[in-house]
Amino acid sequence: MSFRDPVTFSMIASRERQHGDRLPKLGKYNIRILPIAAIYGGNASGKTNFFKALNFAKMLVVKGTQPGSPLPVEGFRLDNTSIDKPSRFAFELLIDETVYEFSFSVNRKTIVDEKLVVVTSTSERELYVRSGGQIKFNEALKKDQFLQFAFKGTRDNQLFLTNSVSQKVDNFQPVYDWFKDSLDLVAPDSRFELFEQFLDDGHPLYATMNEMLPQLDTGIAHLGGEEIPFENIPLPEPMKMLLQEDVKEGMTIRLMSDKNERFVFTRKNGELVAKKLVTYHPKADGTEAKFEIRQESDGSQRVIDLLPAFLELAALGSKKVFVIDEVDRSLHTLLTHRLLEAYLASCSANTRSQLLLTTHDVMLMDQQLLRRDEMWVAERKPAGVSTLISFSEFKDVRYDKDIRKSYLQGRLGGTPRILLSSNFAEGDEARATEEVQ
C-alpha cells in the first residue's frame, strides 16, 4: 500500500531506564521487551496501512487461499517501478521463550519466497527456505520424507507453513498458532468477538468486567444475557434453519444482527437456546432498567468491545498480542488513558502480553504514561511513501521534555500538512476581488 521502502517496527526496548520495572525481560537473549507501542500520525499517514499489513499476514497464514485465486496484496501505486514488485513481510516472534523469524514475499499470483528460522542466543538455524518452486530443509528435517510430500502438495499461492499444518505436520505448529491464537486485530468498526463472556457468570473475567463497567462512567450497572424464544429471534428464516442444522450439542455460536444486537446460541439437551446481550442501568428506586445494546452510546459500545481485550492482556500468564486501530475512537481521552494505565500496571518482568495501538489522541503522548521507545510516528513523505519512526531516535527528546508540544509544532514529523485557509470565506472573497478587477 503506502509502504514502498523497507520499514522496521520493533518492540525490543532501548537502553533508557524510564518505566523499566514493567518491561518483560528475556535473560536467555539478554533483551527487554516493550509491553506497549502507540503509533501517532496525521490522516493518511500509514497508521491503518500498517494495521492492514499485519491483518493481511494473519489471514494468509491462518485462512490461506483458494486454488487459483489471486493474493489480495496491494503494491505501492504512486510510481510505475514499484506496483508490480513483490511485497515482503518478516516477523520476529517470541513463542514459549524461543524466537522464530518467519518471512515471505508475495505478489498477486504467487508466494515468491518463504523462510522459517529459529534464533538462539548465539546462532540462527534455518528450518526451511522456499524459493523458485523449490524448498530446502535443514539437516535434521531432511530425513522426514513426509515434509517433501507436504511441500509437493503446496500450491504456488499458498504458504508452506499453512499447508504443512493442514497436513498435520507438527514441526512448525507453534508459529502458525501464534498467528491464529496470540495475534488479535481490532479495527475501529469491528466488534470484539468474545462478548459471550458477559453472558456466562462462570467465566473467570465475568465478575471483573461487570465490576469495571460502572467505574468507566458508562452509566451501565452490569451486562447480562436475556434468554429469548428461538422463534422470536430477528433473523432471516434461512439463517434460523442453518442454525438448527449446524449447532450441535454443547456447541456455542455468536451472531450479530444488522441492528448490532448480539446473540449466543447453544444446544442443551437437544434444545436450541438463544441469549441476547443486554445492559442494565440503575434506577432511582434501587431497581434496574434493561436496555438493548443498540440503545447505548457509541462510546459505551466501544468500551464493551475493548474491555475484554484489555482484561485478556492483563490476565495472569497471558501471551496475547492485541493490535487496536484507532483505540480512541468514540472514547474520551481520560477513559482511554485510564485503560492504558490499568494494563501497564499489570506488566512486569515476567509478563508476555503486548498491546499495539494507533491513535490521533495527542493527550496519550505523555512520558508519564509511555516511554519514548513506546511512541512511534507514521509520516507520509511528499512522494506518498509512509515511514515509521520511534521517538527514541530523536536525540533531543529528553525524558523530561514536553513531547506533545514538540510533536504539535511539527518538530517530530507525523503532523498533517494542512493548506486550507483558516477562514472558509477567504476563498470566495479572493475570487470576488479578481472578478471586480
N, C-alpha and C positions, 0 to 999 in steps of 0.2 A: 504494500500500500504506500504510505508516505515514507517508509524507511527504505532508502535506496542504498545507503552505505552501511557497513557493519556497525552495530551498536551493541555495547555491553552493559547489562544491568546486573549488579552484584549485591548480594546481601551478606557478604563477608565484611566484618567490621574493620574499620581503620584503627589506628593506634590511640585515638582520643579516649579520654577516661570518663567523659560525661555519661551518666546513667549506666555505668559499666556493670553494676550489680545485677541488672536484669538481663544481661546478654548470655545466651546459651554458649557454653564452652565445649570445644571438642579437643580434649587433651591428645587424642591419637594423631590429630593433624595440626595441633598447636595453633588453632584459629578460634576466633569468636564469631558468632553468627548474629545478625540483626533480627529481632523478632517482628519488626515492622518497617515498612517503607511507604512514604507518601510521595506521589508524583503530582506536581503542580504544573500549570501551563495555561496559556490562553486557549480560546476556542480554535479547533482545527490544528492544534499544535502536534498531535500524535498520541495523546494520552490514551484515547479509546482504541486507536490502531494497535498500540502495544497490548491492550487487553484482548483485542481480536486475534492477534498473533498467538497468544497463549491459548485462546479458545480453539483456534484452528488446529494447533498441535495436539491438544487434548482429544478433539473429535477424530482426528486422523488416527491416533493411537488406539482409542477406545472403541469407536464405532466403525472405523475402517471405511472402505469404499465398496461400491457395487462394480461388478465386472463391466469393463468398457466405459465407465463413467469418468468424466474429466475431474481433475482435482481442483477444488474451489480456492486456488491460491491466486492472489491479486498482485501482479507486478507493479513496479513504480512506472506510472504512465506519463510523467512530465518530461521525459527525454526518450528518444527513439532507440537508444542503445540498451536501455535497462528493462523495458517492458517484457521482453521475452527471456531474460536471464532467469535462471533458477533462483528460488528463494531458499535461503539456508537458515536452519534452526539448530541451536545447540544448547543443551541443558546440562548443568552440573547439579546433581541431586544427592542429598544425604538421605540414605534409606537404611534404617537399622544400623546406624553408626558406620556405614560404608558409603563411600562416594562413588557414584557412577557418572560417566559422561555419555550422554546419548545425543547423537546429532544426525541430521538428514538434510538433503537438498531435494527440492521438488520443483517441477514445472506443471503446466496444466495437464500433461499427458502421462508423466511417469515419475517414479522415485529415482532420481539421478544417482544418489549415493546414500549410504546409511552406515552408521558405526556405533558400536557399544563398547565402552571401555570401563574397567574397574580401576579406580585410582586409590593407591595405598599411600602411606606417609612418605614412601621413598621411591615409588615407581608407578608406572601405568601399564596395565595389561589389557590388550585388546581381546575382547571375546569374539567379535566378528567384525569384518569390514566388507561391505557390499558396494560394488561399483561395476558399471557397464554390463549388467546382467550376470555377473559372477559374484561369488561370496567366498571369503577366506576365514576359516575358524582358527582359533589358537590351537596349540599342540594338544592340550588336554581335551578339547572338544572334537578334534578331527576324527577320533575313533568312533564317535557316535554317528552311525550311518543314518539314523532317523533324521538328524538335523539337515543333512543333504537332501533327504527326501522332502522334508518340510519346505526347504527353500525352492525346490523344483515346482512345488505347488503354489508358490507366492507369485501373484500377478504383478505386472510391471507398475500398476498404480496402487500397490498395496505395500505397507511396511512389513518387513520380515518379522519385526517384533510382534506385530499384531497377529500375523498368520501363525507364528510359532506357538503363541499362547492358545489360539483356537485349535491347534493340533495337539494340545495338551503337553507341550514342551515346558518343563519347569525351570530350565536354566535362567530364563530372562523374565520370569514372572514378577519379581519384585519391582522392576522398572515399569512394567505395564500396570501393576496395581497402584503405583504412586500416581500415575495419571488418572486412573479410574477412581480411586478411593480417597487419596490425600488432597489432590488439587480440585478446588471448588471455585467456580467463577460466578459472580453475581452481577448481572447487568443492571442498569438504572431502572429498567421497566420489568425486570424479572421478579418473580415471587419465590421466596425460599421454599423449597420443596417439602422439607420435613415438618410441615405445620401440624401433622398429627401428634407431635409431641405435646401440643397444647390440649389435646383431647384425651390423652392417656395419663391418668393420675398415677400410674405405676412407673412412668418414665422417670429416670433419675434427674432430668432437668425440669420436670413439670412444675414442682414447687418453686424452684428458683426463678423460673421465667415469670410465673404469676406473682411472685413476690416483688420482682423488679419493675413490672409494668406500671404500678401506681407511683413508683418513685421517679419515673421518667416523664411525669406531667402529661400523661396521655388522657387522664380522666377515666381510664379503664380500671376497674377493681380487679378483674381477672377474666380469663377466657375459659371457654368450656365447649363441650360438644352437645348439641341438641339432636336427639335421636328422632328421625322422621320416617314415616312410612315410605317404602321404596317407590310405590306408585305415585307419590306426590313430588318426587324429585324433578326439578325443572330441566330435564334433559330430553333431547330428541328420542323418540321411540327406538330407532335403530341402535342408539348408544345404550339404552337400557337393556335391549336384547343381548348386545355384546357383553355387557357386564354380567348378566345372568349366566352366560356361557363361560366366560373367562375367569370369574372369581371363584377359585376353589376353596375348599375348607381350610381355614386358618390363614388365608391369603389376605393382604391389605393392599388396596389401590387408592391413590389420591387423584382427585379430579377438581378442576376449577371451571365454573360456568362462565359464560360471557359477561355476567354481571359481577364477576370477581367473588362469587360465593365458592367456598371451599368445602369439599365433601371427602369423606373417607368411607370406603366400602369394605366390609369384611363379611365372611360367611361363617356363621357359628351354628353348629348342629343342623346343617343343611339350609339354614335360613339366611338370606342376604340382608345384612343390617347396614343402614346408612346413618352417618352422623354429619352434621353441619357445624362448622366452626362459628361460634357467636361470641360477642363480648357482653360483659355485664358492668353497668355503671351504678355507683351508689346513689340512692335517693335520700331525701331529707329525713324520711321517717325510719331510716335504718334498713329498709329493704333494697332490692336491686332491680334495675330495669335492664331488660335484654335488648341488644341492638344487633342488626346484621353487620357483617364486616364492611359491606359496601357503604354503610351509613357513617363509617368512621372517616376522619380526615385523612388526606394523603399522607401527612406526617405520621399519624398513628399507625396506618397500614405499613408504612416504611419501617417503623420500629418493630412491628410484629414480624416483618420479613427478616430484619437484620439481627434481632436479639438472639435467636437460636444460633446464628453463626458466631457471634461474639462469645456466647456461652460454650459452644463447642471448642473454640480456640482456647478458652481458659480452663477447660476441663483437665483434670489430672491425667497425665500420660498422653495428651492429645498430640497427634502428628499431622494435623490438618494444616493446609496452606490455602487460605482464602484470598481471592483477588476480587475486590469490590470496586466496580467502576462508578464514579460519582457518588461516593459514600455519603456526601452531604445533601443529596437530592431530597427535598421536602423536609429536611431536618434543621432545627435551629442550631446555630453554631455551638452553643453551650451544651446541647444534648450530645452532639457528635463528639465534642471534646471529652465529655464525661464517659462515653462508651469506650473511647480510646484509652483514657486513664485507667478505667476498670480492667481492661485487658492487659495493659502494660504492668499493672500492679501484680498480676498473676505470673509474670515472666521471671525466670531465674536462670542460673547456670545449667539447670537440668531440664528445662522445658524444650520442646521441639516443634511447637506450632509457630506459624508465621502469618502475618497479615500484610498484603499489598493493597494499596488503595490509590485511586485517582481522585482529585478534588480541585474545586475552584476556591474553596474556603481559606482565605489567607489568614484567618484567625487561628487556624491549626498550624501555621508556620511559627511555631513557638519553641524556643530552645529549652524551656522548662518542661516541655512535653516530649520533644523529639531531638535526637542528636543530629548533627549536621550530615553525617553519612546516612541518616534515615530519611533525608529530604532530597528529592530529585526534582529537576525541572525538565519538562519537554518543551522543545522550541522548534518552530518551523523556520528554516532558513529561506532567504529570498527565492531560491530555486525550487521551493516547495518540499525540501528534504527535512525530515524530522530527525532530531537528535535527542539524546538523554544525557543529562549531566548531573552528577551529585554535587550538593552544596559543599561537600568536603574538599572538592577540587579547587574551590576559590580560596586563595591563600589569605585574603584579607577578611574572611568571615570568621571572626573570633567567637568563642563560646559565650561571651557576654554581650555580643553585638545584637542590635535590633535588626534581625534578619528580615523581618517583614517589611520594614521601611526601605531597606536596600532593594528588596525584590520589587516593590511597587514603584520605586524610582527607576526601574529598568536596568539596574546595575548587575543583575544576576541572570538576565535573559528570561524567556518564557512569558513575557507580558505581551498582550495584544498590541499590534501596531495600528492604532485607530486614527484614520484620516478624516473621519466625518466631523464636520463642524459642531461646536457645542450649541449652536442655535440653528434649528431646522429651517427657520425663516430666512437665514442668511443667503442661502442659495437662490431663493425666489427674489430677494432684494437685489442681488448681483445681476440676475437675468433682466430684472425690470430696468436697472440702470443702463445696461447695454442696449436695450430696446429704445430708451429715450435718446441716447447718444446717436 
